[in-house]
Amino acid sequence: MSTSPDVFTERYRAIAARDVRFDGQFFTAVRTTGIYCRPSCPARTPRAENVTFYLTSAAAHDAGYRACKRCLPDAAPGTPAWDLRGDLAGRAMRLVADGVVDREGVTGLATRLGYTPRHLHRVLVAELGAGPLALARAQRAQTARALLTSTDLAVADVAFAAGFGSIRQLNDTVRDVFATTPTALRARRRPPADGPRHHANASAGPVDGSAPAARTGAGADDGGQVRLDLVLPVREPFDLADVVAYLAARAVDGVESADPAVPRYARTLDLPHGPGAVEVTAGGPGRVVLHLELGALGDVATAVARVRRLLDLDADPVAVDTALADDPVLTGLLAARPGLRVPGTTDPHELVVRAVVGQQISVAAARTHLSRLAAATGVPYASGVPGLSRLFPTAAQVAAGGAPHLALPARQRDTVTRVARALADGDLAVDVGADTATLRAALEALPGIGPWTSGYVALRVLGDPDVWLTGDVALRAGARTLDLPDSPRALAERAAAWAPWRSYAARHLWHAAAGARSATVPRRTS
């Protein structure tokens, strides 16, 4: 895949330095060996004339390269580029990671993006070096490798969990990508020092297959639920306790359970093949442990992709902090909380309902209203994870009978019902593949929805790194602590210097407003 001379030089310097910050952001293919690696691969640096850089492992696969068995390039964190770019290729990649191609095919993916399959294929090949089928196939290969090398799941179960239609497809893909068979790939796994453990290190994106998981085994309980432990890689620095504290402040009773002191976060999920639950705990430097409780193996990759977005695991904290550090005003905040993340969501429709309910009220009040809503209209769910007992209500359930359970002004209840009905009927399309400007315009076209709410949805659903919530009360309070202008217009003009990372700057200002102990939730002004 061709790159400009400047980009090539920058990437070649990264592989010469074995810079782990670039792992997952591009892949290095070496013509003389037929292998592609992550930038930090410990092997001898290849000669520049023998190197080709690819943005995706799928592009390297299509070009005839196989994955390095030494550095395991598919076990690196994902790239933040898909959120930062926000173009058609980035939107498509977010949907591919969520499993849309496996569930709806290329036609379904193209329909969601508003283009023909032919045009979408042409754009992805031009931008990323591979079409949608190749991108989805690479994702399945990554998940299969991790499950084969880290669990005792039967090969047939691995094939299904990774999204393959048959064992033969799994065999063919593993042979093409890794130059071996599933059985041979499994035979090379290295058990932990204290003996074999039943755990999974899997991912919708790349996952680390080297570290043991924390506790339970891979398998199904008497109720037919699949339980897997996974280890997800993350770029350092990463403060899981801060992310959990942010989510804990908004945790809906029965749907979520969080303890920043551990740190631990758990919640129920409505997945394509049925309900499930996840629990997140710390797993040591560069790792997060994820316990999955699923109704079907086919939801493994989707669940992991959604958790990665929720925790903002694919962010590049060094790039963000380096850019923001150019402003002396933020230096102290960055030093106090390096690598701060912007939490996302596991369910776009749920986040929209949360945002609308929480307009113009405190976070604590919104949490109370949403907990009542979930208790009254959410479907009960029997989970083995402590603190979880129900699913958050779907948009259809909220539209059908949610308003009476919200102690809000009639006008605001009507807005909640109207928005939920638009989501349920498909008149309002909100998913990770949406275009930021289009989504915000569609939201603001609805009565009762303003720029703050549409921006907050873009921030957490799309992972847009450059959202600034003009007029936000907490941002203005944080600005005052830093002797910045606190009028909405003047502060927005001042924040322009923090582009394209204004979402991350906003989190620092919320911290400044709340003090050192916990983040403050943004509040919408009228």
C-alpha positions as CSV (number, residue, x, y, z in Angstrom):
1,M,0.0,0.0,0.0
2,S,1.6,3.3,-1.1
3,T,2.4,6.0,1.4
4,S,3.8,9.4,1.1
5,P,7.6,9.7,1.7
6,D,7.1,11.7,4.9
7,V,4.7,9.1,6.3
8,F,6.9,6.2,5.3
9,T,9.9,7.9,7.0
10,E,7.9,8.4,10.2
11,R,6.7,4.8,10.3
12,Y,10.1,3.4,9.5
13,R,11.6,5.4,12.4
14,A,8.9,3.9,14.6
15,I,9.8,0.3,13.7
16,A,13.5,1.0,14.0
17,A,12.8,2.3,17.5
18,R,10.4,-0.6,18.2
19,D,7.9,2.0,19.5
20,V,5.0,0.2,21.1
21,R,2.8,3.3,20.9
22,F,2.3,2.5,17.2
23,D,1.2,-1.2,17.7
24,G,-2.1,-1.7,16.0
25,Q,-2.0,1.6,14.2
26,F,-0.2,0.2,11.2
27,F,1.5,-3.1,10.2
28,T,4.9,-3.7,8.7
29,A,5.1,-6.2,5.8
30,V,8.5,-7.4,4.7
31,R,8.9,-8.6,1.1
32,T,11.8,-10.9,1.7
33,T,10.2,-12.9,4.4
34,G,6.5,-12.7,3.4
35,I,5.6,-11.8,7.0
36,Y,3.9,-8.8,8.5
37,C,4.6,-7.5,12.0
38,R,3.6,-5.0,14.6
39,P,5.9,-1.9,14.8
40,S,7.5,-3.1,18.1
41,C,8.5,-6.5,16.8
42,P,11.8,-7.5,18.3
43,A,13.2,-9.0,15.1
44,R,16.0,-7.2,13.2
45,T,14.8,-4.1,11.5
46,P,14.3,-4.8,7.8
47,R,15.8,-2.7,5.0
48,A,13.6,0.1,4.0
49,E,13.4,-1.0,0.4
50,N,11.8,-4.3,1.5
51,V,9.1,-2.7,3.7
52,T,5.5,-1.9,2.9
53,F,3.2,-0.4,5.5
54,Y,-0.5,-1.3,5.8
55,L,-3.2,0.3,7.9
56,T,-5.0,-3.0,8.5
57,S,-3.9,-6.6,8.9
58,A,-6.5,-7.5,6.2
59,A,-4.6,-5.5,3.6
60,A,-1.5,-7.4,4.5
61,H,-3.4,-10.7,4.2
62,D,-4.7,-9.7,0.8
63,A,-1.2,-8.8,-0.3
64,G,0.0,-12.3,0.5
65,Y,1.7,-11.8,3.8
66,R,1.2,-14.0,6.9
67,A,1.3,-12.9,10.5
68,C,4.5,-13.0,12.5
69,K,4.6,-15.8,15.0
70,R,7.0,-13.9,17.2
71,C,5.3,-10.5,17.8
72,L,1.7,-11.6,17.1
73,P,0.6,-8.4,15.3
74,D,-3.1,-9.2,15.8
75,A,-2.6,-9.1,19.6
76,A,-2.0,-5.4,19.7
77,P,-4.5,-2.7,20.7
78,G,-6.7,-1.3,18.0
79,T,-6.2,2.0,16.3
80,P,-7.8,5.3,17.3
81,A,-7.9,6.4,13.7
82,W,-11.4,5.2,13.0
83,D,-12.8,7.6,15.5
84,L,-10.4,10.5,14.6
85,R,-11.0,10.2,10.9
86,G,-14.7,10.0,11.0
87,D,-14.9,9.5,7.2
88,L,-16.5,6.6,5.4
89,A,-13.6,4.3,6.0
90,G,-13.5,5.0,9.7
91,R,-17.3,4.6,10.0
92,A,-17.2,1.3,8.2
93,M,-14.4,0.0,10.4
94,R,-16.4,0.8,13.5
95,L,-19.3,-1.2,12.1
96,V,-17.1,-4.1,11.0
97,A,-15.7,-4.3,14.5
98,D,-19.2,-4.5,15.8
99,G,-19.8,-7.6,13.6
100,V,-22.2,-6.0,11.1
101,V,-20.7,-7.8,8.1
102,D,-21.1,-11.2,9.8
103,R,-24.7,-10.5,10.8
104,E,-26.0,-8.4,7.8
105,G,-23.4,-9.0,5.0
106,V,-21.7,-6.4,2.9
107,T,-25.1,-5.2,1.6
108,G,-26.2,-4.5,5.2
109,L,-23.0,-2.6,6.0
110,A,-23.4,-0.5,2.8
111,T,-27.0,0.3,3.6
112,R,-26.2,1.5,7.1
113,L,-23.5,3.8,5.6
114,G,-25.8,5.0,2.8
115,Y,-23.7,3.8,-0.2
116,T,-23.8,1.0,-2.7
117,P,-21.8,-2.1,-1.9
118,R,-19.7,-1.5,-5.0
119,H,-18.8,2.1,-4.0
120,L,-18.1,1.0,-0.4
121,H,-15.7,-1.7,-1.6
122,R,-13.9,0.7,-3.9
123,V,-13.4,3.3,-1.1
124,L,-12.2,0.7,1.5
125,V,-9.7,-0.8,-0.9
126,A,-8.4,2.6,-1.8
127,E,-8.2,3.9,1.8
128,L,-7.4,0.8,3.8
129,G,-6.1,-1.7,1.2
130,A,-8.9,-4.3,1.7
131,G,-12.6,-4.6,1.1
132,P,-15.3,-5.2,3.8
133,L,-15.2,-9.0,3.4
134,A,-11.4,-9.1,3.9
135,L,-11.7,-6.8,6.9
136,A,-14.3,-9.0,8.5
137,R,-12.3,-12.1,7.7
138,A,-9.2,-10.7,9.3
139,Q,-11.2,-9.9,12.5
140,R,-12.5,-13.5,12.6
141,A,-8.9,-14.8,12.2
142,Q,-7.7,-12.6,15.1
143,T,-10.5,-13.8,17.4
144,A,-9.9,-17.5,16.4
145,R,-6.2,-17.3,17.0
146,A,-6.7,-15.9,20.5
147,L,-9.4,-18.5,21.4
148,L,-7.3,-21.4,20.0
149,T,-4.2,-20.4,21.9
150,S,-5.8,-19.4,25.2
151,T,-8.8,-21.7,25.8
152,D,-9.9,-25.3,25.7
153,L,-12.9,-24.6,23.6
154,A,-13.5,-27.3,20.9
155,V,-12.4,-26.2,17.5
156,A,-16.0,-26.2,16.3
157,D,-16.9,-23.8,19.1
158,V,-14.0,-21.6,18.3
159,A,-15.1,-21.4,14.7
160,F,-18.6,-20.3,15.7
161,A,-17.4,-17.9,18.4
162,A,-15.1,-16.2,15.9
163,G,-17.9,-15.8,13.3
164,F,-17.0,-18.6,10.8
165,G,-19.8,-20.5,9.1
166,S,-18.0,-23.8,9.3
167,I,-14.9,-25.5,10.6
168,R,-13.6,-25.7,7.0
169,Q,-13.7,-21.9,6.8
170,L,-11.8,-21.7,10.0
171,N,-9.2,-24.1,8.8
172,D,-8.8,-22.3,5.4
173,T,-8.4,-18.9,7.1
174,V,-6.0,-20.0,9.7
175,R,-3.9,-21.7,7.1
176,D,-3.9,-18.6,4.9
177,V,-3.2,-16.1,7.6
178,F,-1.0,-17.9,10.0
179,A,0.5,-20.6,7.7
180,T,-0.6,-23.4,10.0
181,T,-3.6,-25.4,11.1
182,P,-5.9,-24.6,14.1
183,T,-4.7,-27.8,15.8
184,A,-1.0,-26.8,15.3
185,L,-1.7,-23.3,16.4
186,R,-3.2,-24.5,19.6
187,A,-0.3,-27.0,20.3
188,R,2.1,-24.0,20.4
189,R,0.3,-22.2,23.2
190,R,2.3,-21.6,26.4
191,P,0.5,-22.5,29.6
192,P,1.1,-20.3,32.7
193,A,3.7,-21.4,35.2
194,D,1.2,-22.8,37.6
195,G,-0.4,-25.1,35.1
196,P,-3.1,-24.9,32.4
197,R,-6.0,-22.5,32.9
198,H,-9.2,-22.3,31.0
199,H,-9.4,-18.8,29.8
200,A,-9.9,-16.7,26.7
201,N,-7.9,-13.8,25.4
202,A,-10.1,-12.8,22.5
203,S,-11.1,-9.6,20.8
204,A,-13.2,-8.1,18.1
205,G,-10.0,-6.3,17.5
206,P,-6.5,-7.5,18.4
207,V,-6.1,-9.2,21.8
208,D,-3.1,-10.1,23.8
209,G,-2.8,-13.9,23.9
210,S,0.0,-14.1,26.4
211,A,-1.4,-13.2,29.8
212,P,-3.5,-15.5,32.0
213,A,-7.0,-14.4,32.9
214,A,-8.1,-13.8,36.4
215,R,-10.5,-16.6,37.4
216,T,-13.4,-18.6,35.8
217,G,-13.2,-21.1,33.1
218,A,-14.4,-21.2,29.5
219,G,-17.5,-23.2,29.2
220,A,-21.3,-23.2,29.8
221,D,-23.1,-23.4,33.1
222,D,-26.3,-25.4,33.7
223,G,-28.4,-22.6,32.2
224,G,-26.5,-22.8,28.9
225,Q,-24.6,-19.5,29.4
226,V,-21.1,-19.3,28.1
227,R,-18.5,-17.9,30.5
228,L,-15.1,-16.7,29.3
229,D,-12.3,-14.7,30.8
230,L,-10.5,-12.5,28.4
231,V,-7.4,-10.2,28.7
232,L,-7.7,-7.0,26.6
233,P,-4.6,-5.0,25.7
234,V,-4.6,-1.3,26.2
235,R,-2.1,1.5,25.6
236,E,-0.5,2.9,28.7
237,P,-1.0,5.1,30.5
238,F,-4.5,4.0,31.4
239,D,-6.4,4.7,34.6
240,L,-9.2,2.1,34.9
241,A,-10.2,3.5,38.3
242,D,-11.0,6.9,36.7
243,V,-13.1,5.3,34.0
244,V,-15.0,3.2,36.5
245,A,-15.6,6.3,38.7
246,Y,-17.1,8.1,35.7
247,L,-19.4,5.1,34.9
248,A,-20.2,4.5,38.6
249,A,-21.6,8.0,38.9
250,R,-24.1,7.1,36.2
251,A,-24.7,3.5,37.1
252,V,-28.3,2.3,36.7
253,D,-29.4,0.0,39.5
254,G,-29.6,-3.6,38.4
255,V,-28.2,-2.8,35.0
256,E,-24.8,-1.7,36.2
257,S,-22.5,-2.3,39.2
258,A,-19.3,-0.4,39.8
259,D,-16.7,0.1,42.5
260,P,-13.8,2.5,41.6
261,A,-11.8,1.3,44.7
262,V,-11.3,-2.2,43.2
263,P,-11.6,-1.0,40.4
264,R,-14.5,-3.1,39.0
265,Y,-17.3,-2.4,36.6
266,A,-20.1,-4.7,35.4
267,R,-23.2,-4.4,33.3
268,T,-25.8,-6.4,31.4
269,L,-25.8,-6.3,27.6
270,D,-28.4,-6.8,24.9
271,L,-26.4,-8.6,22.2
272,P,-27.4,-9.9,18.8
273,H,-27.8,-13.5,20.0
274,G,-29.4,-12.7,23.3
275,P,-28.8,-11.0,26.6
276,G,-25.5,-11.3,28.5
277,A,-23.3,-9.5,31.0
278,V,-19.7,-8.3,31.3
279,E,-17.4,-7.6,34.2
280,V,-14.2,-5.6,34.0
281,T,-11.3,-5.5,36.4
282,A,-7.7,-4.5,36.3
283,G,-5.3,-7.0,34.8
284,G,-1.9,-5.4,35.3
285,P,0.1,-2.9,33.2
286,G,-1.4,-2.7,29.6
287,R,-4.1,-5.2,30.3
288,V,-7.8,-5.2,31.4
289,V,-9.5,-8.5,32.5
290,L,-12.9,-9.0,31.0
291,H,-15.3,-11.7,32.3
292,L,-18.0,-12.5,29.7
293,E,-21.3,-14.2,30.4
294,L,-23.1,-14.8,27.1
295,G,-26.1,-16.6,25.8
296,A,-24.2,-17.7,22.7
297,L,-20.5,-18.0,21.6
298,G,-21.3,-16.0,18.5
299,D,-21.5,-12.8,20.6
300,V,-17.9,-13.0,21.9
301,A,-16.4,-10.6,19.3
302,T,-19.3,-8.1,19.4
303,A,-19.2,-8.0,23.2
304,V,-15.5,-7.3,23.3
305,A,-15.7,-4.6,20.6
306,R,-18.4,-2.8,22.6
307,V,-16.5,-3.0,25.9
308,R,-13.4,-1.6,24.1
309,R,-15.5,1.3,23.0
310,L,-17.0,1.8,26.4
311,L,-13.6,2.0,28.0
312,D,-11.9,3.9,25.1
313,L,-9.2,1.2,25.1
314,D,-8.0,2.0,21.5
315,A,-7.1,5.6,22.3
316,D,-3.6,6.9,21.8
317,P,-3.0,8.6,25.2
318,V,0.5,9.7,24.4
319,A,-0.6,11.5,21.2
320,V,-3.5,13.2,23.0
321,D,-1.5,14.3,26.0
322,T,1.5,15.5,23.9
323,A,-0.8,17.7,21.8
324,L,-2.7,19.1,24.8
325,A,0.5,19.8,26.7
326,D,1.3,22.5,24.1
327,D,-1.1,24.6,26.2
328,P,0.6,25.5,29.6
329,V,-2.9,25.9,31.2
330,L,-3.5,22.1,30.9
331,T,0.0,21.0,32.0
332,G,-0.9,20.4,35.6
333,L,-4.1,18.6,34.7
334,L,-2.3,16.3,32.3
335,A,0.4,15.5,34.9
336,A,-2.2,14.7,37.5
337,R,-4.2,12.4,35.2
338,P,-2.1,11.1,32.3
339,G,-3.8,9.1,29.7
340,L,-7.3,10.2,30.7
341,R,-10.0,8.4,28.6
342,V,-13.4,9.5,27.3
343,P,-15.9,6.6,28.1
344,G,-18.2,5.5,25.3
345,T,-21.2,3.2,25.5
346,T,-22.2,-0.4,24.8
347,D,-25.6,0.6,23.4
348,P,-26.2,3.7,21.3
349,H,-30.0,3.7,21.8
350,E,-29.6,3.4,25.5
351,L,-27.2,6.3,25.6
352,V,-29.6,8.5,23.6
353,V,-32.3,7.8,26.2
354,R,-29.9,8.5,29.0
355,A,-28.8,11.8,27.5
356,V,-32.4,13.0,27.0
357,V,-33.5,12.0,30.5
358,G,-30.5,13.7,31.9
359,Q,-31.1,17.1,30.2
360,Q,-31.0,20.0,32.6
361,I,-30.8,17.9,35.8
362,S,-28.0,16.6,37.9
363,V,-26.2,13.3,37.3
364,A,-27.5,12.0,40.6
365,A,-31.1,12.9,39.7
366,A,-30.7,11.4,36.2
367,R,-29.4,8.2,37.8
368,T,-32.5,8.0,40.0
369,H,-34.9,8.5,37.2
370,L,-33.2,6.0,34.9
371,S,-33.0,3.4,37.7
372,R,-36.8,3.7,38.2
373,L,-37.3,3.5,34.4
374,A,-35.2,0.3,34.2
375,A,-36.9,-1.3,37.3
376,A,-40.3,-0.6,35.8
377,T,-39.8,-1.5,32.1
378,G,-36.5,-3.4,31.8
379,V,-36.5,-7.1,31.3
380,P,-35.2,-9.2,34.3
381,Y,-32.0,-11.0,33.7
382,A,-30.5,-13.8,35.9
383,S,-26.8,-13.1,36.1
384,G,-24.0,-14.8,37.9
385,V,-22.3,-11.4,38.2
386,P,-23.0,-9.7,41.5
387,G,-25.2,-6.6,41.3
388,L,-26.8,-7.3,37.9
389,S,-30.5,-8.2,37.6
390,R,-32.0,-6.7,34.5
391,L,-31.5,-5.2,31.1
392,F,-31.8,-1.6,30.3
393,P,-35.2,-1.1,28.5
394,T,-35.1,-1.0,24.7
395,A,-36.2,2.1,22.9
396,A,-39.5,0.4,22.1
397,Q,-40.1,-0.4,25.7
398,V,-39.4,3.2,26.7
399,A,-41.7,4.5,24.1
400,A,-44.5,2.1,25.0
401,G,-44.6,2.8,28.7
402,G,-41.6,4.5,30.1
403,A,-42.8,8.1,30.5
404,P,-45.2,7.5,33.5
405,H,-42.2,6.2,35.5
406,L,-40.2,9.4,35.0
407,A,-40.8,12.1,37.6
408,L,-40.0,14.8,35.1
409,P,-41.9,17.8,33.7
410,A,-44.5,16.7,31.1
411,R,-42.7,18.4,28.3
412,Q,-39.5,16.5,29.0
413,R,-41.4,13.2,29.4
414,D,-42.9,13.8,25.9
415,T,-39.4,14.4,24.5
416,V,-38.2,11.1,25.9
417,T,-41.2,9.3,24.4
418,R,-40.8,11.0,21.1
419,V,-37.1,10.2,20.8
420,A,-37.6,6.6,21.9
421,R,-40.3,6.1,19.3
422,A,-38.1,7.6,16.6
423,L,-35.3,5.2,17.6
424,A,-37.7,2.2,17.7
425,D,-39.3,2.9,14.4
426,G,-36.0,3.6,12.6
427,D,-36.8,7.2,11.9
428,L,-33.7,8.2,13.9
429,A,-30.7,6.1,13.1
430,V,-28.0,6.1,15.8
431,D,-25.2,3.6,15.6
432,V,-21.4,3.6,15.7
433,G,-21.2,4.0,11.9
434,A,-23.1,7.3,11.9
435,D,-21.6,10.5,10.5
436,T,-21.1,13.1,13.3
437,A,-22.6,16.1,11.5
438,T,-25.5,14.0,10.1
439,L,-26.3,12.5,13.5
440,R,-26.2,15.8,15.4
441,A,-28.5,17.4,12.8
442,A,-31.0,14.6,13.0
443,L,-31.1,14.8,16.8
444,E,-31.4,18.6,16.9
445,A,-34.3,18.4,14.3
446,L,-36.4,16.7,17.1
447,P,-38.2,19.1,19.4
448,G,-36.6,19.3,22.8
449,I,-33.1,18.3,21.6
450,G,-30.4,20.9,21.5
451,P,-26.7,21.1,20.7
452,W,-25.5,19.9,24.1
453,T,-27.4,16.7,23.9
454,S,-26.4,16.0,20.3
455,G,-22.8,16.7,21.2
456,Y,-22.9,14.4,24.2
457,V,-24.3,11.6,22.0
458,A,-21.6,12.1,19.5
459,L,-19.0,12.1,22.2
460,R,-20.0,8.8,23.7
461,V,-21.7,6.9,20.9
462,L,-19.2,7.7,18.1
463,G,-16.2,8.2,20.2
464,D,-15.7,11.6,18.5
465,P,-12.4,12.9,20.0
466,D,-13.1,16.6,19.1
467,V,-16.5,17.4,20.7
468,W,-16.9,20.6,22.7
469,L,-20.1,21.1,24.7
470,T,-20.6,24.8,24.4
471,G,-22.4,26.2,27.5
472,D,-21.7,23.2,29.6
473,V,-22.0,24.2,33.3
474,A,-19.1,22.0,34.5
475,L,-16.8,23.1,31.7
476,R,-17.4,26.7,32.6
477,A,-16.7,25.9,36.3
478,G,-13.5,24.1,35.4
479,A,-12.4,27.0,33.2
480,R,-12.8,29.4,36.2
481,T,-10.5,27.2,38.3
482,L,-7.9,27.6,35.5
483,D,-8.4,31.4,35.0
484,L,-9.9,30.8,31.6
485,P,-12.8,32.7,30.2
486,D,-16.1,31.1,31.4
487,S,-18.6,32.7,29.0
488,P,-19.8,30.0,26.6
489,R,-18.6,31.7,23.4
490,A,-15.3,32.9,24.8
491,L,-14.5,29.5,26.2
492,A,-15.4,27.7,23.0
493,E,-13.1,30.0,21.1
494,R,-10.3,29.3,23.6
495,A,-11.0,25.5,23.3
496,A,-10.4,25.7,19.6
497,A,-6.7,25.5,20.3
498,W,-7.2,22.0,21.7
499,A,-8.5,20.5,18.5
500,P,-8.7,17.7,17.5
501,W,-8.7,16.4,21.1
502,R,-11.3,18.7,22.7
503,S,-13.3,15.7,24.1
504,Y,-10.3,14.8,26.2
505,A,-9.6,18.4,27.2
506,A,-13.3,18.5,28.3
507,R,-12.7,15.6,30.7
508,H,-9.7,17.4,32.2
509,L,-11.8,20.5,32.8
510,W,-14.6,18.4,34.4
511,H,-12.0,17.0,36.7
512,A,-10.8,20.6,37.5
513,A,-14.4,21.6,38.3
514,A,-15.0,18.6,40.6
515,G,-11.6,18.5,42.3
516,A,-9.0,15.7,42.3
517,R,-11.2,12.9,43.7
518,S,-13.8,12.3,41.0
519,A,-15.0,13.5,37.6
520,T,-18.0,15.7,37.2
521,V,-20.8,14.8,34.9
522,P,-21.6,17.4,32.3
523,R,-24.9,19.2,32.7
524,R,-26.8,20.8,29.9
525,T,-27.8,24.5,30.2
526,S,-31.1,25.8,28.9
